[in-house]
Amino acid sequence: MTAIIGTLIRAERERRGLTQHAASMHLCVRPRTVSTWETGRSCPSTRYHRTIAGWLGVSLREVSDACLSEEARGRL
């Protein structure tokens, strides 16, 4: 999974035709949180990885690896 997690979240949200507010309800977070993930200002904490993986239709490991690689590259 080479794309950053925020890009994947944004792409899925847009594919579903959702606002950040609507996506936040699916992901059980505040709309501002979705915004910070999508813009790369923060990476989801591990407690949200399972929910995000299910929502994206990817494995938990893929979400975790994407977040770790972002942190390693100093994106956050």
C-alpha positions, 0 to 999 in steps of 0.5 A: 500500500504505497498511497498515504492513508489520508489519500485512501480515506479521501478517495473512498469518501469521495467514491461513496459521495460522502462529506467529511461529516458523513464519513466521520459518522461511519468511522466514529470520529469527529469531522475535524479528525477526518480532515486532519487524516485526509490532509496528512496533518495526523495519522489515525491512532491504532484504535481506529485502524480496524474501523478504517480497514473495514471501511476501506475494504483492506486488511488491518495490516495494510492500514497499520503499515501505511500509517507507519510508513508515513511516520517513518517518512516524516510526513507527520 
